[in-house]
């Protein structure tokens, strides 16, 4: 397999599995509980690997700490956005602006400069994601724009850009990317779990029980997804990885059409084709 093709395959596999995670969270009724369970299960999936991977080099613990903080920021913003607005309103903003935010932060802090053709492809891909994920018909949620929900969705996209850059720096500093993957998942659950128990207290099991199955499936899929993404970060530009992962919107819509009998529609077919063209431009421009 060529060096150029490997990160593309990794990112598409990551997009497929993150779509599964999002479908599992969407099927649940409590966003905070579902996110907490996903994070805990992701930590448990890597626990058996911990004794067999090298410890992070002494000088990288600061990078891991930065990743933890920005992951918690992302999780908090995503939970707030999904609580305040309909998924069809906030999800396009999160996923569409994420690659653009990553490109800006990567240029500032990783010195990753995209070629003009890659920038054009990134803009086309991001716009296609937003168009693709918009509601297929006007609804009350589609007509009523909740500015607070949109604010938190935009902050979530910024969180995507921040964690992509922070994780790229940390993973590239490790002897092996698996070290960072293991330690990220072992620590990432702490913040969202603390918030969950602070809000739910002794009633925690009442909220956990109905979400348990979806949380386990989503957590296993999430481990596969972000593990593949972190490995891809070590092989190519962070903006490229993020843009390719956002094809999860297409996979999620396909699952919705198949499992939930949701419409796909001509507009989404066109947007999916445009998204593919944008990603091809990014790949060709490199």
C-alpha positions as CSV (number, residue, x, y, z in Angstrom):
1,X,0.0,0.0,0.0
2,X,1.4,3.4,-0.9
3,X,2.3,6.0,1.7
4,X,-0.2,8.4,0.3
5,X,-3.1,6.0,0.3
6,X,-2.7,4.6,3.8
7,X,-3.8,7.7,5.7
8,X,-6.8,8.0,3.4
9,X,-7.9,4.5,4.1
10,X,-7.3,5.0,7.9
11,X,-9.4,8.2,7.9
12,X,-12.3,6.7,5.9
13,X,-12.4,3.7,8.3
14,X,-12.3,6.2,11.2
15,X,-15.2,8.1,9.6
16,X,-17.3,4.9,9.3
17,X,-16.7,4.0,13.0
18,X,-17.3,7.5,14.3
19,X,-20.6,7.5,12.4
20,X,-21.6,4.3,14.3
21,X,-20.7,6.1,17.6
22,X,-22.9,9.1,16.6
23,X,-25.8,6.9,15.7
24,X,-25.6,5.1,19.0
25,X,-25.5,8.5,20.9
26,X,-28.4,9.8,18.8
27,X,-30.5,6.8,19.6
28,X,-30.2,7.5,23.3
29,X,-32.2,10.1,25.2
30,X,-29.5,11.7,27.4
31,X,-26.5,13.3,25.7
32,X,-24.4,13.7,28.8
33,X,-24.9,10.1,29.9
34,X,-24.2,8.7,26.5
35,X,-21.1,10.8,26.1
36,X,-19.9,9.7,29.5
37,X,-20.5,6.0,28.8
38,X,-18.7,6.3,25.4
39,X,-15.6,7.9,27.1
40,X,-15.5,5.3,29.9
41,X,-15.8,2.3,27.5
42,X,-13.1,3.8,25.3
43,X,-10.8,3.9,28.4
44,X,-11.7,0.3,29.3
45,X,-10.9,-0.9,25.7
46,X,-7.3,0.2,25.9
47,X,-6.7,-0.8,29.6
48,X,-5.4,-4.3,28.7
49,X,-2.8,-2.6,26.4
50,X,-1.4,-0.3,29.0
51,X,1.3,-2.7,30.4
52,X,2.6,-3.4,26.8
53,X,3.1,0.1,25.4
54,X,6.1,2.3,26.3
55,X,5.4,5.0,28.8
56,X,5.2,8.6,27.4
57,X,8.6,10.3,27.3
58,X,9.2,12.5,30.3
59,X,8.9,15.7,28.3
60,X,5.6,14.8,26.7
61,X,3.3,14.9,29.8
62,X,2.7,18.6,29.2
63,X,1.5,17.8,25.7
64,X,-0.8,15.1,27.1
65,X,-2.2,17.5,29.6
66,X,-3.0,20.1,26.9
67,X,-4.8,17.4,24.9
68,X,-6.9,16.5,28.0
69,X,-7.9,20.1,28.5
70,X,-9.0,20.6,24.9
71,X,-10.8,17.3,24.7
72,X,-12.8,18.3,27.8
73,X,-13.5,21.7,26.2
74,X,-14.7,19.9,23.1
75,X,-16.9,17.5,25.0
76,X,-18.5,20.3,27.1
77,X,-19.3,22.4,24.1
78,X,-20.7,19.4,22.2
79,X,-23.0,18.5,25.1
80,X,-24.2,22.1,25.4
81,X,-24.9,22.4,21.7
82,X,-26.9,19.1,21.6
83,X,-28.8,20.1,24.6
84,X,-29.8,23.5,23.2
85,X,-30.5,22.7,19.6
86,X,-31.8,20.0,17.3
87,X,-29.2,17.6,15.9
88,X,-30.1,18.8,12.4
89,X,-29.2,22.3,13.3
90,X,-26.0,22.0,15.3
91,X,-24.3,18.9,13.7
92,X,-23.7,20.5,10.3
93,X,-21.9,23.4,12.0
94,X,-19.8,21.2,14.2
95,X,-18.7,19.0,11.3
96,X,-18.5,21.5,8.6
97,X,-16.4,24.1,10.4
98,X,-14.2,21.5,12.1
99,X,-11.8,21.0,9.2
100,X,-11.5,24.7,8.6
101,X,-10.7,25.3,12.3
102,X,-8.1,22.6,12.1
103,X,-6.4,24.1,9.0
104,X,-6.1,27.5,10.8
105,X,-4.7,26.1,14.0
106,X,-2.4,23.7,12.2
107,X,-0.9,26.6,10.2
108,X,-0.4,28.5,13.4
109,X,1.0,25.8,15.7
110,X,2.2,23.0,13.4
111,X,3.5,25.1,10.5
112,X,1.4,22.9,8.2
113,X,0.7,25.0,5.1
114,X,-1.8,23.8,2.6
115,X,-1.3,24.4,-1.1
116,X,-3.9,26.6,-2.9
117,X,-5.5,23.6,-4.5
118,X,-5.8,21.9,-1.1
119,X,-7.4,25.0,0.4
120,X,-9.9,25.1,-2.4
121,X,-10.7,21.4,-1.8
122,X,-11.0,22.0,2.0
123,X,-13.5,24.8,1.5
124,X,-15.5,22.8,-1.0
125,X,-15.5,19.8,1.3
126,X,-16.5,21.8,4.4
127,X,-19.4,23.6,2.5
128,X,-20.6,20.2,1.2
129,X,-20.7,18.8,4.7
130,X,-22.9,21.6,5.9
131,X,-25.2,21.4,2.9
132,X,-25.3,17.6,3.2
133,X,-26.3,17.7,6.8
134,X,-28.9,20.4,6.7
135,X,-32.5,19.1,7.2
136,X,-34.1,17.6,4.1
137,X,-37.3,19.6,4.7
138,X,-38.2,22.7,6.6
139,X,-39.2,21.9,10.1
140,X,-39.9,24.0,13.2
141,X,-36.3,23.4,14.2
142,X,-35.1,24.3,10.7
143,X,-37.0,27.6,10.7
144,X,-36.1,28.7,14.3
145,X,-32.4,29.4,14.7
146,X,-31.3,29.1,18.3
147,X,-28.4,31.5,18.5
148,X,-27.1,29.9,21.7
149,X,-27.1,26.4,20.1
150,X,-25.3,27.8,17.1
151,X,-22.7,29.5,19.4
152,X,-22.0,26.2,21.2
153,X,-21.9,24.3,17.8
154,X,-19.3,26.8,16.6
155,X,-17.3,26.4,19.8
156,X,-17.5,22.6,19.3
157,X,-15.9,23.1,15.8
158,X,-13.1,25.2,17.4
159,X,-12.7,22.3,19.9
160,X,-12.3,19.9,17.0
161,X,-9.5,22.1,15.6
162,X,-7.8,22.4,18.9
163,X,-7.8,18.7,19.8
164,X,-6.7,17.8,16.3
165,X,-3.6,20.0,16.6
166,X,-2.9,19.2,20.2
167,X,-3.2,15.4,19.6
168,X,-1.0,15.7,16.5
169,X,1.8,17.4,18.4
170,X,1.5,14.8,21.2
171,X,1.3,11.7,19.0
172,X,4.3,12.8,16.9
173,X,6.4,13.3,20.0
174,X,5.8,9.7,21.2
175,X,8.0,6.7,20.4
176,X,4.9,5.0,19.0
177,X,1.4,6.5,18.4
178,X,-0.1,3.6,20.4
179,X,1.4,5.1,23.5
180,X,-0.6,8.3,23.1
181,X,-3.7,6.5,22.0
182,X,-3.7,4.4,25.2
183,X,-2.9,7.3,27.6
184,X,-5.4,9.6,25.9
185,X,-8.3,7.1,26.4
186,X,-7.2,6.2,29.9
187,X,-7.5,9.9,31.0
188,X,-10.1,11.3,28.7
189,X,-13.2,10.0,30.6
190,X,-12.4,11.8,33.8
191,X,-13.8,15.2,33.0
192,X,-17.1,14.2,31.5
193,X,-17.6,11.5,34.2
194,X,-17.0,14.1,37.0
195,X,-19.6,16.4,35.5
196,X,-22.1,13.5,35.1
197,X,-21.8,12.5,38.7
198,X,-21.9,16.1,39.9
199,X,-25.2,16.5,38.1
200,X,-26.8,13.1,38.7
201,X,-25.4,12.1,42.1
202,X,-27.1,9.1,43.6
203,X,-29.5,8.9,40.7
204,X,-26.6,7.9,38.3
205,X,-27.7,4.3,37.7
206,X,-31.2,5.5,36.7
207,X,-29.6,7.5,33.8
208,X,-27.0,4.9,33.0
209,X,-29.2,1.8,32.7
210,X,-31.2,2.8,29.5
211,X,-28.1,4.1,27.8
212,X,-25.7,1.2,28.6
213,X,-26.0,-0.8,25.4
214,X,-25.7,2.2,23.1
215,X,-22.8,3.5,25.2
216,X,-20.9,0.2,25.0
217,X,-21.3,-0.1,21.2
218,X,-20.5,3.6,20.7
219,X,-17.5,3.4,23.0
220,X,-15.9,0.4,21.1
221,X,-16.5,2.1,17.8
222,X,-15.1,5.3,19.2
223,X,-11.9,3.6,20.3
224,X,-11.4,2.2,16.8
225,X,-12.3,5.5,15.2
226,X,-10.0,7.9,17.1
227,X,-7.2,5.3,17.4
228,X,-7.1,5.2,13.6
229,X,-7.3,9.0,13.4
230,X,-4.4,9.5,15.8
231,X,-2.3,7.2,13.8
232,X,-3.2,9.1,10.6
233,X,-2.2,12.3,12.3
234,X,1.4,11.0,12.4
235,X,1.3,10.3,8.6
236,X,-0.2,13.4,7.0
237,X,-1.5,17.0,7.6
238,X,-4.0,17.4,10.5
239,X,-6.4,19.3,8.3
240,X,-6.5,16.5,5.8
241,X,-7.3,13.9,8.5
242,X,-10.1,16.0,10.0
243,X,-11.6,16.7,6.6
244,X,-11.6,13.0,5.7
245,X,-13.1,12.1,9.1
246,X,-16.0,14.4,8.5
247,X,-17.2,12.1,5.8
248,X,-18.8,10.5,8.8
249,X,-21.7,12.8,8.1
250,X,-22.3,10.8,4.9
251,X,-22.0,7.5,6.6
252,X,-24.3,8.6,9.5
253,X,-26.9,9.7,7.0
254,X,-26.6,6.4,5.1
255,X,-27.1,4.5,8.4
256,X,-30.1,6.7,9.1
257,X,-31.6,5.9,5.7
258,X,-31.0,2.2,6.2
259,X,-31.8,1.7,9.9
260,X,-34.1,4.6,10.7
261,X,-35.8,5.0,7.4
262,X,-34.7,8.6,7.1
263,X,-34.6,10.2,3.7
264,X,-31.4,10.6,1.8
265,X,-32.7,12.7,-1.1
266,X,-31.2,14.2,-4.3
267,X,-29.6,17.2,-2.5
268,X,-27.7,14.9,-0.2
269,X,-26.6,12.7,-3.1
270,X,-25.3,15.8,-4.9
271,X,-23.6,17.1,-1.8
272,X,-21.9,13.8,-1.2
273,X,-20.5,13.8,-4.7
274,X,-19.3,17.4,-4.2
275,X,-17.7,16.4,-0.9
276,X,-15.8,13.6,-2.6
277,X,-14.6,16.1,-5.3
278,X,-13.3,18.4,-2.5
279,X,-11.4,15.6,-0.9
280,X,-9.9,14.5,-4.2
281,X,-8.8,18.1,-4.7
282,X,-7.1,18.1,-1.2
283,X,-5.4,14.8,-2.0
284,X,-4.3,15.9,-5.5
285,X,-3.1,19.3,-4.2
286,X,-0.6,17.6,-1.8
